[in-house]
Amino acid sequence: MANGETPFISVIVPTLNRPGPLAECLAAMAAQDYPAKRFEVIVVDDESRCRLEEVVSSFRDRLDVRLLRQRRAGC
């Protein structure tokens, strides 16, 4: 960037019925050395049978993360 500022990015994480791998993914993003104030994480739940809110909310103190739910769009 011309002003030397680190770019702001959005990371989209699609998921379906995988709370364990989602937690691992979010933990890896929280551990990065990229400035936490320069990226957001948007988890898109494809109508999981399990509740993912608890997984996502456990990272809110370390990440700018939100959970969006959609009606089943995948296979």
Buried (B, 14 or more C-beta within 10 A) or exposed (E): EEEEEEEEEEBEBEBBEBBEEBBEBBEEBBEEEEEEEEBBBBBBBBEBEEEBEEBBEBBEEEBBBEBEEEEEEEE
